[in-house]
Amino acid sequence: MAKWQIEQPFEDCLERLEWQRRNLQTRDVQWRKAKQAQRIAQDAQSRAERAFTFVFAAGALEDLFRRIDTDLPDDLRRLEVKRRHLRPTAMAMLMPEAWESISTDRVLRMTRRSEVVRAANNFYIDEEPLEFGQLRQLGISDGRTVNAHHFEALWEGLCLSAGSEPVWESPAHRQAVAKLAETRNLIAHFETDPRQEAFRSTYGDLETTIKRVIESVTRLNEHLVLWLDRFEKVL
């Protein structure tokens, strides 16, 4: 049984992505062995499968981040995290109201900046636990296709790395998430013909992309669980 509520959304997401990766691996072997006549006969099916990969995988990530929005506050509420245990960057994520309505008018904008500083001072009251009763969502899910910025916002906002460890295992991993989001939007919004876009990547290319997305999700999951475990030890 999972220790933290947030672990289940990650398990579900990884199960879906891994299912798609295995399917791509199988289809890659079949496609390589197929003769030209077979490829021509399966052309429409193949294009649909490749286009589906982008939409399905992007949907799995969107579901994950929607559930992070609601499940992570529940875990934090259970921990009764003290404000003094959070790094300053967490305030930007956990107190969204402090950043609202910053006017474009220069004088009003300066006033709002002062208010934000005061909110920051009040935020770090030593022994006061964070009140999540009115916080229904973190705001990490904004309705857009999940891209690299969503991963970075959660990682950097909550300081999931104890040191300066980056969110991405490599630049190729960031590119995989970015490509998934970009191509999904091109296909879903019909900004390009899905039949043409689908064939820009082989089954093998798609498997590599999904594998890197899986590794990125796994990395985020592991660090988020470690982050929660650290809070449990100090409370």
Accessible surface in RSA format (square Angstrom, percent):
REM  Atomic radii and reference values for relative SASA: ProtOr
REM  Chains: A
REM  Algorithm: Lee & Richards
REM  Probe-radius: 1.40
REM  Slices: 20
REM RES _ NUM      All-atoms   Total-Side   Main-Chain    Non-polar    All polar
REM                ABS   REL    ABS   REL    ABS   REL    ABS   REL    ABS   REL
RES MET A   1   243.99 126.4 154.69 102.4  89.30 212.6 131.92 112.2 112.07 148.5
RES ALA A   2    38.51  35.4  11.26  17.4  27.25  62.0  18.69  26.3  19.82  52.5
RES LYS A   3   106.34  51.9  88.27  54.2  18.07  43.0  68.66  61.8  37.68  40.1
RES TRP A   4     1.83   0.7   0.31   0.2   1.52   3.6   1.22   0.7   0.61   1.0
RES GLN A   5    82.30  46.0  69.37  50.7  12.93  30.8  35.91  76.4  46.39  35.2
RES ILE A   6     0.14   0.1   0.14   0.1   0.00   0.0   0.14   0.1   0.00   0.0
RES GLU A   7    32.26  18.5  32.26  24.4   0.00   0.0   1.48   2.9  30.78  25.1
RES GLN A   8    80.42  45.0  80.42  58.8   0.00   0.0  35.29  75.1  45.13  34.2
RES PRO A   9     0.87   0.6   0.04   0.0   0.83   3.0   0.04   0.0   0.83   5.2
RES PHE A  10     0.01   0.0   0.01   0.0   0.00   0.0   0.01   0.0   0.00   0.0
RES GLU A  11    86.60  49.7  79.19  59.9   7.41  17.7  34.84  67.4  51.76  42.3
RES ASP A  12    37.51  26.3  34.89  34.7   2.61   6.2   7.29  17.2  30.21  30.1
RES CYS A  13     0.91   0.7   0.79   0.9   0.13   0.3   0.79   2.0   0.13   0.1
RES LEU A  14    33.84  18.8  32.85  23.5   0.99   2.5  33.10  23.2   0.74   2.0
RES GLU A  15   107.37  61.6  99.07  74.9   8.31  19.8  58.85 113.8  48.53  39.6
RES ARG A  16    83.06  34.9  81.71  41.7   1.35   3.2  18.96  25.9  64.09  38.8
RES LEU A  17     0.00   0.0   0.00   0.0   0.00   0.0   0.00   0.0   0.00   0.0
RES GLU A  18    49.52  28.4  49.52  37.5   0.00   0.0  28.42  55.0  21.11  17.2
RES TRP A  19   113.66  45.6 112.88  54.6   0.79   1.8  84.14  44.9  29.52  47.9
RES GLN A  20     1.61   0.9   1.61   1.2   0.00   0.0   0.00   0.0   1.61   1.2
RES ARG A  21    42.55  17.9  42.55  21.7   0.00   0.0   5.08   6.9  37.47  22.7
RES ARG A  22   113.86  47.8 112.86  57.5   1.00   2.4  50.17  68.6  63.68  38.6
RES ASN A  23    55.13  38.0  48.92  47.3   6.21  14.9  10.06  24.2  45.06  43.6
RES LEU A  24     1.51   0.8   1.51   1.1   0.00   0.0   1.51   1.1   0.00   0.0
RES GLN A  25    83.69  46.8  83.41  61.0   0.27   0.7  17.46  37.2  66.23  50.2
RES THR A  26    72.57  51.6  67.57  68.5   5.00  11.9  45.20  60.7  27.37  41.4
RES ARG A  27    22.97   9.6  22.97  11.7   0.00   0.0  14.13  19.3   8.84   5.4
RES ASP A  28    22.07  15.5  22.07  22.0   0.00   0.0   0.31   0.7  21.76  21.7
RES VAL A  29    70.59  46.4  69.59  63.0   1.00   2.4  70.50  61.3   0.09   0.2
RES GLN A  30    87.50  48.9  79.43  58.1   8.07  19.2  34.03  72.4  53.47  40.6
RES TRP A  31    33.13  13.3  32.57  15.8   0.56   1.3  22.83  12.2  10.30  16.7
RES ARG A  32   168.72  70.8 144.96  73.9  23.76  56.6  50.49  69.0 118.23  71.7
RES LYS A  33   162.80  79.4 133.42  81.9  29.38  70.0  91.02  81.9  71.77  76.5
RES ALA A  34    17.83  16.4   5.41   8.3  12.42  28.2   8.98  12.6   8.85  23.4
RES LYS A  35   155.16  75.7 148.32  91.0   6.84  16.3 103.42  93.1  51.74  55.1
RES GLN A  36   123.09  68.8 114.98  84.0   8.11  19.3  55.86 118.9  67.23  51.0
RES ALA A  37    76.43  70.3  63.91  98.6  12.53  28.5  68.48  96.4   7.95  21.1
RES GLN A  38    88.45  49.5  84.79  62.0   3.66   8.7  27.20  57.9  61.25  46.5
RES ARG A  39    75.68  31.8  73.53  37.5   2.15   5.1  11.60  15.8  64.08  38.8
RES ILE A  40   117.69  67.0 105.71  78.8  11.97  28.9 109.02  78.5   8.67  23.5
RES ALA A  41    86.99  80.0  46.46  71.7  40.53  92.2  57.12  80.4  29.87  79.1
RES GLN A  42    58.48  32.7  56.37  41.2   2.11   5.0  16.49  35.1  41.99  31.8
RES ASP A  43    46.89  32.8  46.83  46.6   0.06   0.1  14.90  35.1  31.99  31.9
RES ALA A  44    78.42  72.1  68.18 105.2  10.24  23.3  72.05 101.5   6.37  16.9
RES GLN A  45   100.45  56.2  90.83  66.4   9.62  22.9  37.70  80.2  62.75  47.6
RES SER A  46     0.00   0.0   0.00   0.0   0.00   0.0   0.00   0.0   0.00   0.0
RES ARG A  47    48.86  20.5  48.08  24.5   0.78   1.9  10.34  14.1  38.52  23.3
RES ALA A  48    63.33  58.2  50.72  78.3  12.61  28.7  59.72  84.1   3.60   9.5
RES GLU A  49    36.28  20.8  32.03  24.2   4.26  10.1  24.25  46.9  12.04   9.8
RES ARG A  50     9.94   4.2   9.94   5.1   0.00   0.0   0.00   0.0   9.94   6.0
RES ALA A  51    12.92  11.9  12.82  19.8   0.10   0.2  12.92  18.2   0.00   0.0
RES PHE A  52    95.36  47.7  90.06  55.8   5.30  13.8  94.87  57.5   0.50   1.4
RES THR A  53     0.48   0.3   0.48   0.5   0.00   0.0   0.43   0.6   0.05   0.1
RES PHE A  54     2.60   1.3   2.60   1.6   0.00   0.0   2.60   1.6   0.00   0.0
RES VAL A  55    60.91  40.1  58.21  52.7   2.70   6.5  58.21  50.6   2.70   7.3
RES PHE A  56    53.35  26.7  45.07  27.9   8.28  21.5  51.43  31.2   1.92   5.5
RES ALA A  57     0.00   0.0   0.00   0.0   0.00   0.0   0.00   0.0   0.00   0.0
RES ALA A  58     1.48   1.4   0.41   0.6   1.07   2.4   1.46   2.1   0.01   0.0
RES GLY A  59    31.65  39.0   0.00   N/A  31.65  39.0  27.31  75.0   4.34   9.7
RES ALA A  60     5.30   4.9   0.68   1.1   4.61  10.5   3.56   5.0   1.74   4.6
RES LEU A  61     0.31   0.2   0.31   0.2   0.00   0.0   0.31   0.2   0.00   0.0
RES GLU A  62    34.73  19.9  33.44  25.3   1.29   3.1   6.73  13.0  28.00  22.9
RES ASP A  63    31.80  22.3  31.80  31.7   0.00   0.0   8.22  19.3  23.58  23.5
RES LEU A  64     0.53   0.3   0.00   0.0   0.53   1.3   0.44   0.3   0.08   0.2
RES PHE A  65     0.17   0.1   0.17   0.1   0.00   0.0   0.17   0.1   0.00   0.0
RES ARG A  66   125.20  52.6 120.72  61.5   4.48  10.7  55.98  76.5  69.22  41.9
RES ARG A  67    61.54  25.8  60.88  31.0   0.66   1.6  27.35  37.4  34.20  20.7
RES ILE A  68     0.00   0.0   0.00   0.0   0.00   0.0   0.00   0.0   0.00   0.0
RES ASP A  69     0.40   0.3   0.40   0.4   0.00   0.0   0.00   0.0   0.40   0.4
RES THR A  70    58.78  41.8  55.22  56.0   3.57   8.5  46.48  62.4  12.30  18.6
RES ASP A  71    20.81  14.6  20.81  20.7   0.00   0.0   0.00   0.0  20.81  20.8
RES LEU A  72     0.00   0.0   0.00   0.0   0.00   0.0   0.00   0.0   0.00   0.0
RES PRO A  73     1.31   1.0   1.31   1.2   0.00   0.0   1.31   1.1   0.00   0.0
RES ASP A  74    49.74  34.8  43.67  43.5   6.07  14.3  11.37  26.8  38.36  38.3
RES ASP A  75     1.80   1.3   1.37   1.4   0.43   1.0   0.43   1.0   1.37   1.4
RES LEU A  76     0.71   0.4   0.65   0.5   0.06   0.2   0.65   0.5   0.06   0.2
RES ARG A  77    99.93  42.0  92.60  47.2   7.33  17.4  58.96  80.6  40.97  24.8
RES ARG A  78   140.11  58.8 110.01  56.1  30.10  71.7  70.79  96.8  69.32  42.0
RES LEU A  79    20.61  11.5  10.84   7.8   9.77  24.6  13.59   9.5   7.02  18.9
RES GLU A  80   106.72  61.3 104.26  78.9   2.46   5.8  25.23  48.8  81.49  66.5
RES VAL A  81     0.16   0.1   0.00   0.0   0.16   0.4   0.00   0.0   0.16   0.4
RES LYS A  82    45.43  22.2  45.43  27.9   0.00   0.0  18.91  17.0  26.52  28.3
RES ARG A  83    30.19  12.7  30.19  15.4   0.00   0.0   0.58   0.8  29.61  17.9
RES ARG A  84   116.45  48.9  88.27  45.0  28.17  67.1  25.51  34.9  90.94  55.1
RES HIS A  85    50.52  27.6  25.44  17.7  25.09  64.2  25.68  26.5  24.85  28.9
RES LEU A  86    11.83   6.6   2.75   2.0   9.08  22.8   4.64   3.3   7.20  19.4
RES ARG A  87   114.77  48.2 109.78  56.0   4.99  11.9  39.19  53.6  75.58  45.8
RES PRO A  88   101.62  74.1  93.99  85.7   7.64  27.8  94.28  77.8   7.34  45.6
RES THR A  89    69.06  49.1  62.04  62.9   7.01  16.7  68.16  91.6   0.90   1.4
RES ALA A  90     1.73   1.6   1.73   2.7   0.00   0.0   1.73   2.4   0.00   0.0
RES MET A  91     7.98   4.1   7.98   5.3   0.00   0.0   1.15   1.0   6.83   9.1
RES ALA A  92    55.71  51.2  42.55  65.7  13.16  29.9  43.01  60.6  12.70  33.6
RES MET A  93    23.97  12.4  15.82  10.5   8.15  19.4  23.15  19.7   0.82   1.1
RES LEU A  94    11.07   6.2   0.56   0.4  10.50  26.4   0.56   0.4  10.50  28.3
RES MET A  95    33.61  17.4  33.61  22.2   0.00   0.0  33.52  28.5   0.08   0.1
RES PRO A  96    52.85  38.5  48.23  44.0   4.62  16.8  51.15  42.2   1.70  10.6
RES GLU A  97    98.36  56.5  88.45  66.9   9.92  23.6  56.94 110.1  41.42  33.8
RES ALA A  98    10.06   9.3   0.54   0.8   9.52  21.7   9.68  13.6   0.38   1.0
RES TRP A  99   106.31  42.7  93.97  45.5  12.33  29.0  94.16  50.2  12.14  19.7
RES GLU A 100   102.87  59.1  95.52  72.3   7.35  17.5  37.88  73.3  64.99  53.1
RES SER A 101   102.81  86.9  67.10  89.5  35.71  82.3  49.84 106.1  52.97  74.2
RES ILE A 102    68.60  39.0  43.25  32.2  25.36  61.1  43.33  31.2  25.27  68.6
RES SER A 103    35.07  29.6  24.39  32.6  10.68  24.6  23.67  50.4  11.40  16.0
RES THR A 104   130.81  93.0 112.24 113.8  18.56  44.2  82.82 111.2  47.98  72.5
RES ASP A 105    73.42  51.4  64.02  63.7   9.40  22.2  23.25  54.7  50.17  50.0
RES ARG A 106   173.55  72.9 168.05  85.7   5.51  13.1  53.99  73.8 119.57  72.5
RES VAL A 107    97.62  64.2  97.14  87.9   0.48   1.2  97.14  84.4   0.48   1.3
RES LEU A 108    99.70  55.5  99.49  71.2   0.22   0.6  99.49  69.9   0.22   0.6
RES ARG A 109    64.96  27.3  64.96  33.1   0.00   0.0  19.63  26.8  45.33  27.5
RES MET A 110   100.36  52.0  97.17  64.3   3.19   7.6  61.61  52.4  38.75  51.3
RES THR A 111    63.13  44.9  57.87  58.7   5.26  12.5  43.78  58.8  19.35  29.2
RES ARG A 112    45.87  19.3  45.87  23.4   0.00   0.0  22.17  30.3  23.70  14.4
RES ARG A 113   135.86  57.0 133.50  68.1   2.36   5.6  50.16  68.5  85.70  51.9
RES SER A 114    53.05  44.8  46.52  62.1   6.54  15.1  20.61  43.9  32.44  45.4
RES GLU A 115    60.64  34.8  55.62  42.1   5.01  11.9  19.26  37.3  41.37  33.8
RES VAL A 116    15.75  10.4  15.09  13.7   0.67   1.6  15.74  13.7   0.01   0.0
RES VAL A 117    89.90  59.2  88.57  80.2   1.33   3.2  89.90  78.1   0.00   0.0
RES ARG A 118   132.57  55.7 131.90  67.2   0.67   1.6  63.24  86.4  69.33  42.0
RES ALA A 119    20.51  18.9  15.10  23.3   5.40  12.3  19.83  27.9   0.68   1.8
RES ALA A 120    28.98  26.6  27.97  43.2   1.01   2.3  28.25  39.8   0.73   1.9
RES ASN A 121   104.70  72.2  84.66  81.8  20.05  48.3  26.88  64.7  77.82  75.2
RES ASN A 122    95.28  65.7  92.18  89.1   3.10   7.5  22.61  54.4  72.67  70.2
RES PHE A 123     1.12   0.6   0.14   0.1   0.98   2.5   1.08   0.7   0.04   0.1
RES TYR A 124    59.71  27.9  46.11  26.2  13.60  35.4  46.11  34.6  13.60  16.8
RES ILE A 125    86.87  49.4  81.12  60.4   5.75  13.9  86.87  62.6   0.00   0.0
RES ASP A 126    92.08  64.5  88.41  88.0   3.67   8.7  18.66  43.9  73.41  73.2
RES GLU A 127   106.65  61.2  98.10  74.2   8.55  20.4  64.10 124.0  42.56  34.7
RES GLU A 128    69.84  40.1  63.71  48.2   6.14  14.6  28.62  55.4  41.23  33.7
RES PRO A 129    56.50  41.2  53.74  49.0   2.76  10.0  53.74  44.4   2.76  17.1
RES LEU A 130    19.54  10.9   9.07   6.5  10.47  26.3   9.07   6.4  10.47  28.2
RES GLU A 131   123.50  70.9 102.88  77.8  20.62  49.1  50.41  97.5  73.09  59.7
RES PHE A 132     3.76   1.9   2.17   1.3   1.60   4.2   2.17   1.3   1.60   4.6
RES GLY A 133    49.94  61.6   0.00   N/A  49.94  61.6  22.65  62.1  27.29  61.1
RES GLN A 134   172.62  96.5 144.93 105.9  27.69  65.9  53.08 113.0 119.54  90.7
RES LEU A 135    25.63  14.3  22.29  15.9   3.34   8.4  24.29  17.1   1.35   3.6
RES ARG A 136   206.32  86.6 191.96  97.9  14.35  34.2  69.91  95.5 136.40  82.7
RES GLN A 137   100.14  56.0  91.78  67.1   8.35  19.9  17.10  36.4  83.04  63.0
RES LEU A 138     6.37   3.5   0.01   0.0   6.36  16.0   0.16   0.1   6.21  16.7
RES GLY A 139    52.32  64.5   0.00   N/A  52.32  64.5  29.63  81.3  22.69  50.8
RES ILE A 140    12.37   7.0   5.50   4.1   6.87  16.6   9.00   6.5   3.37   9.2
RES SER A 141    31.77  26.9  13.82  18.4  17.96  41.4   4.32   9.2  27.46  38.5
RES ASP A 142    75.95  53.2  41.41  41.2  34.54  81.7  38.56  90.8  37.39  37.3
RES GLY A 143    78.64  97.0   0.00   N/A  78.64  97.0  42.03 115.3  36.61  82.0
RES ARG A 144   140.60  59.0 130.30  66.4  10.30  24.5  66.99  91.6  73.61  44.6
RES THR A 145    12.09   8.6   4.17   4.2   7.92  18.9   1.08   1.4  11.01  16.6
RES VAL A 146     5.45   3.6   3.94   3.6   1.50   3.6   3.94   3.4   1.50   4.1
RES ASN A 147    29.79  20.5  29.79  28.8   0.00   0.0   9.84  23.7  19.94  19.3
RES ALA A 148     2.12   1.9   2.00   3.1   0.12   0.3   2.00   2.8   0.12   0.3
RES HIS A 149   108.53  59.3 105.50  73.3   3.03   7.7  65.51  67.5  43.02  50.1
RES HIS A 150     8.07   4.4   5.48   3.8   2.58   6.6   7.12   7.3   0.94   1.1
RES PHE A 151     0.50   0.3   0.50   0.3   0.00   0.0   0.50   0.3   0.00   0.0
RES GLU A 152    29.60  17.0  29.58  22.4   0.02   0.0  10.56  20.4  19.04  15.5
RES ALA A 153    46.96  43.2  34.77  53.7  12.19  27.7  45.28  63.8   1.68   4.4
RES LEU A 154     0.00   0.0   0.00   0.0   0.00   0.0   0.00   0.0   0.00   0.0
RES TRP A 155    10.93   4.4  10.89   5.3   0.04   0.1   6.64   3.5   4.29   7.0
RES GLU A 156   108.13  62.1 100.79  76.3   7.35  17.5  40.39  78.1  67.74  55.3
RES GLY A 157    11.93  14.7   0.00   N/A  11.93  14.7  11.06  30.4   0.87   1.9
RES LEU A 158     4.56   2.5   0.02   0.0   4.54  11.4   0.55   0.4   4.01  10.8
RES CYS A 159    24.57  18.6  16.14  18.0   8.43  19.8   7.90  20.0  16.67  18.0
RES LEU A 160     1.04   0.6   0.00   0.0   1.04   2.6   0.00   0.0   1.04   2.8
RES SER A 161     7.80   6.6   4.56   6.1   3.24   7.5   4.33   9.2   3.47   4.9
RES ALA A 162    72.91  67.0  50.87  78.5  22.04  50.1  52.22  73.5  20.69  54.8
RES GLY A 163    55.87  68.9   0.00   N/A  55.87  68.9  37.37 102.6  18.50  41.4
RES SER A 164   116.86  98.7  83.78 111.8  33.08  76.2  55.66 118.5  61.20  85.7
RES GLU A 165    75.59  43.4  63.34  47.9  12.25  29.2  31.17  60.3  44.42  36.3
RES PRO A 166    83.15  60.6  74.37  67.8   8.78  31.9  83.15  68.7   0.00   0.0
RES VAL A 167    12.17   8.0   8.96   8.1   3.21   7.7   8.96   7.8   3.21   8.7
RES TRP A 168    24.81  10.0  19.70   9.5   5.11  12.0  20.10  10.7   4.71   7.6
RES GLU A 169   106.63  61.2  77.92  59.0  28.71  68.4  24.38  47.2  82.26  67.2
RES SER A 170    35.56  30.1  30.00  40.0   5.56  12.8  33.42  71.2   2.14   3.0
RES PRO A 171   120.40  87.7 109.25  99.6  11.15  40.5 116.25  96.0   4.14  25.8
RES ALA A 172    35.47  32.6  26.79  41.3   8.68  19.8  33.04  46.5   2.43   6.4
RES HIS A 173    13.98   7.6  13.98   9.7   0.00   0.0  13.98  14.4   0.00   0.0
RES ARG A 174    81.43  34.2  81.43  41.5   0.00   0.0  28.82  39.4  52.62  31.9
RES GLN A 175   107.17  59.9 105.40  77.0   1.77   4.2  44.39  94.5  62.78  47.6
RES ALA A 176     5.78   5.3   1.42   2.2   4.36   9.9   5.64   7.9   0.14   0.4
RES VAL A 177     0.05   0.0   0.00   0.0   0.05   0.1   0.00   0.0   0.05   0.1
RES ALA A 178    28.76  26.4  25.32  39.1   3.44   7.8  26.23  36.9   2.53   6.7
RES LYS A 179    63.44  30.9  63.23  38.8   0.21   0.5  38.26  34.4  25.18  26.8
RES LEU A 180     0.78   0.4   0.78   0.6   0.00   0.0   0.78   0.6   0.00   0.0
RES ALA A 181     6.34   5.8   6.08   9.4   0.26   0.6   6.32   8.9   0.02   0.0
RES GLU A 182   111.13  63.8 103.15  78.0   7.98  19.0  37.38  72.3  73.75  60.2
RES THR A 183     8.36   5.9   8.36   8.5   0.00   0.0   1.47   2.0   6.88  10.4
RES ARG A 184    49.76  20.9  49.76  25.4   0.00   0.0   0.00   0.0  49.76  30.2
RES ASN A 185    42.66  29.4  42.66  41.2   0.00   0.0  10.22  24.6  32.44  31.4
RES LEU A 186    47.52  26.5  47.52  34.0   0.00   0.0  47.52  33.4   0.00   0.0
RES ILE A 187    14.56   8.3  10.38   7.7   4.19  10.1  10.38   7.5   4.19  11.4
RES ALA A 188    49.12  45.2  12.22  18.9  36.89  83.9  20.72  29.2  28.39  75.2
RES HIS A 189   108.51  59.3  82.21  57.1  26.30  67.3  64.59  66.6  43.93  51.1
RES PHE A 190   139.44  69.8 121.55  75.3  17.90  46.6 121.55  73.7  17.90  51.2
RES GLU A 191   117.60  67.5  79.02  59.8  38.58  91.9  37.00  71.6  80.61  65.8
RES THR A 192    31.63  22.5  21.27  21.6  10.36  24.7  19.08  25.6  12.55  19.0
RES ASP A 193    41.11  28.8  34.51  34.4   6.60  15.6  18.23  42.9  22.89  22.8
RES PRO A 194    24.92  18.2  24.47  22.3   0.45   1.6  24.75  20.4   0.17   1.1
RES ARG A 195   151.15  63.5 150.10  76.5   1.05   2.5  56.61  77.4  94.54  57.3
RES GLN A 196   103.05  57.6  98.77  72.2   4.28  10.2  26.91  57.3  76.14  57.7
RES GLU A 197    18.98  10.9  17.68  13.4   1.30   3.1   0.00   0.0  18.98  15.5
RES ALA A 198     0.00   0.0   0.00   0.0   0.00   0.0   0.00   0.0   0.00   0.0
RES PHE A 199    73.25  36.6  49.23  30.5  24.02  62.5  49.89  30.2  23.36  66.9
RES ARG A 200   166.71  70.0 129.50  66.0  37.22  88.6  48.52  66.3 118.19  71.6
RES SER A 201     4.49   3.8   4.04   5.4   0.45   1.0   0.45   1.0   4.04   5.7
RES THR A 202    72.74  51.7  72.74  73.7   0.00   0.0  67.64  90.8   5.10   7.7
RES TYR A 203     2.11   1.0   1.35   0.8   0.76   2.0   1.35   1.0   0.76   0.9
RES GLY A 204    16.22  20.0   0.00   N/A  16.22  20.0  13.70  37.6   2.52   5.6
RES ASP A 205    67.43  47.2  62.24  61.9   5.20  12.3  12.63  29.7  54.81  54.7
RES LEU A 206     0.83   0.5   0.79   0.6   0.04   0.1   0.83   0.6   0.00   0.0
RES GLU A 207    28.42  16.3  28.42  21.5   0.00   0.0   4.74   9.2  23.68  19.3
RES THR A 208    58.62  41.7  56.90  57.7   1.72   4.1  30.66  41.2  27.96  42.3
RES THR A 209    11.24   8.0  10.49  10.6   0.75   1.8   1.56   2.1   9.69  14.6
RES ILE A 210     0.83   0.5   0.83   0.6   0.00   0.0   0.83   0.6   0.00   0.0
RES LYS A 211   100.86  49.2 100.85  61.9   0.01   0.0  69.59  62.6  31.27  33.3
RES ARG A 212    86.46  36.3  86.46  44.1   0.00   0.0   3.95   5.4  82.51  50.0
RES VAL A 213     0.00   0.0   0.00   0.0   0.00   0.0   0.00   0.0   0.00   0.0
RES ILE A 214    23.30  13.3  23.30  17.4   0.00   0.0  23.30  16.8   0.00   0.0
RES GLU A 215    50.83  29.2  45.09  34.1   5.74  13.7  25.88  50.0  24.95  20.4
RES SER A 216     5.79   4.9   1.46   2.0   4.33  10.0   3.10   6.6   2.69   3.8
RES VAL A 217     0.00   0.0   0.00   0.0   0.00   0.0   0.00   0.0   0.00   0.0
RES THR A 218    43.57  31.0  43.57  44.2   0.00   0.0  37.38  50.2   6.19   9.4
RES ARG A 219    41.27  17.3  39.68  20.2   1.59   3.8  10.09  13.8  31.18  18.9
RES LEU A 220     0.72   0.4   0.32   0.2   0.40   1.0   0.42   0.3   0.30   0.8
RES ASN A 221    24.65  17.0  24.65  23.8   0.00   0.0   0.00   0.0  24.65  23.8
RES GLU A 222    95.08  54.6  89.77  67.9   5.31  12.7  34.47  66.7  60.61  49.5
RES HIS A 223    24.89  13.6  24.80  17.2   0.09   0.2  19.08  19.7   5.81   6.8
RES LEU A 224     0.17   0.1   0.17   0.1   0.00   0.0   0.17   0.1   0.00   0.0
RES VAL A 225    28.51  18.8  28.51  25.8   0.00   0.0  28.51  24.8   0.00   0.0
RES LEU A 226    96.17  53.6  95.91  68.6   0.26   0.6  95.91  67.4   0.26   0.7
RES TRP A 227    11.07   4.4  10.73   5.2   0.34   0.8   3.30   1.8   7.77  12.6
RES LEU A 228     0.00   0.0   0.00   0.0   0.00   0.0   0.00   0.0   0.00   0.0
RES ASP A 229    29.65  20.8  29.29  29.1   0.37   0.9   9.26  21.8  20.39  20.3
RES ARG A 230    94.31  39.6  92.51  47.2   1.80   4.3  61.31  83.8  33.00  20.0
RES PHE A 231    13.79   6.9  13.50   8.4   0.29   0.8  13.77   8.3   0.02   0.1
RES GLU A 232    71.14  40.8  61.39  46.4   9.75  23.2  25.08  48.5  46.07  37.6
RES LYS A 233   172.08  83.9 135.87  83.4  36.21  86.2  89.20  80.3  82.87  88.3
RES VAL A 234    90.29  59.4  58.93  53.3  31.36  75.6  66.96  58.2  23.33  63.3
RES LEU A 235    81.99  45.7  20.54  14.7  61.45 154.5  51.64  36.3  30.36  81.7
END  Absolute sums over single chains surface
CHAIN  1 A    12859.2      10981.1       1878.1       6854.5       6004.7
END  Absolute sums over all chains
TOTAL         12859.2      10981.1       1878.1       6854.5       6004.7
